[in-house]
Amino acid sequence: TKSSGPDDPAVLDARRHLGNALRELGPYSAAYELNETTLSRSQEILGEQNPLTLTLRNSVGADLRARGDFKEARELDQTTLELHQAVFGARDPQTLRVMNNLALDHGLNSDYVAAKELHQRVFLLQSDAATTGVSPNEVLNSWMSLARAVRLCGNFTEARDVGEDARDFGRERLGAEHYLTLRAMNDLSIALRRIPNGHEEALELAQEVYDLSMRLLGEKHPDTMAAAISLINIQRVVGQAHQALELAESTVADYPSVYGPGHPYNYGCAGNLALLRRLTGDLDGARQLNESALAGLD
């Protein structure tokens, strides 16, 4: 900025990278504010169809998802996809990234069938040998997203099979401790939890992901907190309610500091804690927590 001024395209692109890094670390509001401001400047200076502007639109969509603004994210990403298709074409890797994000939006807005269909389309296009410029990170991201969408549609055995393939790909191509591999493992543990004969493996996998996330990312990283919730849920299922309750109390208390007080994830996690309070005999506490969570989600 000192050398080139605040509106140089290289500076705007550097701001985008900073915003994306902030989002991965967890300060979602700071990432959103930075990327939204940068997008506005890029639209004004470079134009709506400039490649950098289009990439920034994709970043802001991710920020909206992270902030819990799921409807707004879907509306933005739908328009962003149309712009990408017009500028880059339907099969360009950048267009496929937007398609994957729009599929995530569908899932977060509870349109699971649309999410599954779009994730499957993205995965097949990214896996096509004729498609160049697609990284292993992007393949794994769409692969595990497809497994999650299959699970949300209620096909737990199929989700496990797709999830196992995604995990194995991540371990082979990116490494067992790569953050995307850990996310794939966490999603797989959730699918296994929904299969009666998969509980033992689900518990083992959830514990592994949580331990690795704690060591690599820290206690209050969003991925660590997601791993904690997964571990809490399988502990509850296998009868370790008191052990799960202790972890749930601390995890739910931390969620607002990362996501903000009004994020939907806070209320979903509070619902998990209410289940454990009920199972451990605190019926009044469970009801109060569920009433508060329901009101927040409404």
Solvent accessible surface area in square Angstrom, and as a share of the most:
residue,aa,sasa,rsa
1,T,102,0.59
2,K,208,0.88
3,S,114,0.74
4,S,64,0.41
5,G,25,0.24
6,P,89,0.56
7,D,47,0.24
8,D,47,0.24
9,P,66,0.41
10,A,71,0.55
11,V,15,0.09
12,L,1,0.00
13,D,45,0.23
14,A,59,0.46
15,R,72,0.26
16,R,36,0.13
17,H,104,0.46
18,L,98,0.49
19,G,0,0.00
20,N,36,0.18
21,A,48,0.37
22,L,43,0.21
23,R,32,0.12
24,E,70,0.31
25,L,120,0.60
26,G,6,0.06
27,P,61,0.38
28,Y,22,0.08
29,S,60,0.38
30,A,44,0.34
31,A,0,0.00
32,Y,34,0.13
33,E,107,0.48
34,L,31,0.15
35,N,0,0.00
36,E,72,0.32
37,T,71,0.41
38,T,0,0.00
39,L,14,0.07
40,S,58,0.38
41,R,77,0.28
42,S,0,0.00
43,Q,57,0.25
44,E,130,0.58
45,I,68,0.35
46,L,52,0.26
47,G,27,0.26
48,E,69,0.31
49,Q,103,0.46
50,N,42,0.22
51,P,71,0.45
52,L,25,0.12
53,T,0,0.00
54,L,0,0.00
55,T,29,0.17
56,L,0,0.00
57,R,20,0.07
58,N,16,0.08
59,S,7,0.05
60,V,8,0.05
61,G,0,0.00
62,A,17,0.13
63,D,1,0.00
64,L,17,0.08
65,R,24,0.09
66,A,16,0.12
67,R,81,0.30
68,G,14,0.13
69,D,42,0.22
70,F,27,0.11
71,K,130,0.55
72,E,86,0.39
73,A,0,0.00
74,R,71,0.26
75,E,99,0.45
76,L,35,0.17
77,D,0,0.00
78,Q,72,0.32
79,T,61,0.35
80,T,0,0.00
81,L,14,0.07
82,E,94,0.42
83,L,31,0.15
84,H,0,0.00
85,Q,65,0.29
86,A,79,0.61
87,V,56,0.32
88,F,66,0.27
89,G,28,0.27
90,A,51,0.39
91,R,116,0.42
92,D,47,0.24
93,P,26,0.16
94,Q,21,0.10
95,T,0,0.00
96,L,0,0.00
97,R,81,0.30
98,V,0,0.00
99,M,1,0.01
100,N,6,0.03
101,N,21,0.11
102,L,5,0.03
103,A,0,0.00
104,L,41,0.20
105,D,0,0.00
106,H,29,0.13
107,G,13,0.13
108,L,60,0.30
109,N,41,0.21
110,S,75,0.48
111,D,59,0.31
112,Y,75,0.29
113,V,94,0.54
114,A,28,0.21
115,A,1,0.01
116,K,48,0.20
117,E,107,0.48
118,L,24,0.12
119,H,4,0.02
120,Q,82,0.36
121,R,122,0.45
122,V,0,0.00
123,F,32,0.13
124,L,109,0.54
125,L,29,0.14
126,Q,11,0.05
127,S,60,0.39
128,D,57,0.30
129,A,107,0.83
130,A,80,0.62
131,T,23,0.13
132,T,110,0.64
133,G,59,0.57
134,V,31,0.18
135,S,43,0.28
136,P,42,0.26
137,N,52,0.26
138,E,31,0.14
139,V,22,0.12
140,L,0,0.00
141,N,47,0.24
142,S,1,0.01
143,W,48,0.17
144,M,4,0.02
145,S,2,0.02
146,L,14,0.07
147,A,6,0.05
148,R,63,0.23
149,A,3,0.02
150,V,2,0.01
151,R,27,0.10
152,L,66,0.33
153,C,43,0.26
154,G,39,0.38
155,N,58,0.30
156,F,52,0.22
157,T,72,0.42
158,E,80,0.36
159,A,1,0.01
160,R,62,0.23
161,D,63,0.33
162,V,28,0.16
163,G,4,0.04
164,E,47,0.21
165,D,75,0.39
166,A,1,0.00
167,R,36,0.13
168,D,67,0.35
169,F,32,0.13
170,G,0,0.00
171,R,88,0.32
172,E,144,0.64
173,R,131,0.48
174,L,41,0.20
175,G,26,0.25
176,A,52,0.40
177,E,83,0.37
178,H,46,0.20
179,Y,80,0.30
180,L,8,0.04
181,T,0,0.00
182,L,7,0.04
183,R,71,0.26
184,A,1,0.01
185,M,2,0.01
186,N,16,0.08
187,D,17,0.09
188,L,1,0.01
189,S,2,0.01
190,I,30,0.15
191,A,3,0.02
192,L,3,0.02
193,R,36,0.13
194,R,118,0.43
195,I,17,0.08
196,P,114,0.72
197,N,134,0.69
198,G,5,0.05
199,H,51,0.23
200,E,147,0.66
201,E,76,0.34
202,A,0,0.00
203,L,40,0.20
204,E,123,0.55
205,L,10,0.05
206,A,0,0.00
207,Q,65,0.29
208,E,70,0.31
209,V,3,0.02
210,Y,33,0.13
211,D,74,0.38
212,L,27,0.14
213,S,2,0.01
214,M,75,0.33
215,R,152,0.55
216,L,68,0.34
217,L,57,0.28
218,G,28,0.27
219,E,99,0.45
220,K,109,0.46
221,H,23,0.10
222,P,7,0.05
223,D,27,0.14
224,T,1,0.01
225,M,4,0.02
226,A,42,0.33
227,A,0,0.00
228,A,3,0.02
229,I,20,0.10
230,S,4,0.02
231,L,4,0.02
232,I,0,0.00
233,N,12,0.06
234,I,2,0.01
235,Q,5,0.02
236,R,45,0.16
237,V,59,0.34
238,V,55,0.32
239,G,63,0.61
240,Q,64,0.28
241,A,18,0.14
242,H,136,0.61
243,Q,105,0.46
244,A,0,0.00
245,L,37,0.18
246,E,136,0.61
247,L,34,0.17
248,A,1,0.01
249,E,64,0.29
250,S,54,0.35
251,T,9,0.05
252,V,23,0.13
253,A,74,0.58
254,D,26,0.13
255,Y,8,0.03
256,P,53,0.33
257,S,83,0.53
258,V,25,0.14
259,Y,29,0.11
260,G,23,0.22
261,P,115,0.72
262,G,55,0.53
263,H,3,0.01
264,P,40,0.25
265,Y,83,0.32
266,N,12,0.06
267,Y,50,0.19
268,G,38,0.37
269,C,9,0.05
270,A,10,0.08
271,G,21,0.20
272,N,29,0.15
273,L,5,0.03
274,A,0,0.00
275,L,53,0.26
276,L,0,0.00
277,R,56,0.20
278,R,113,0.41
279,L,102,0.51
280,T,35,0.20
281,G,57,0.55
282,D,65,0.34
283,L,115,0.57
284,D,107,0.56
285,G,13,0.12
286,A,3,0.03
287,R,168,0.61
288,Q,120,0.53
289,L,34,0.17
290,N,58,0.30
291,E,89,0.40
292,S,66,0.42
293,A,6,0.05
294,L,111,0.55
295,A,71,0.55
296,G,32,0.31
297,L,99,0.49
298,D,140,0.73
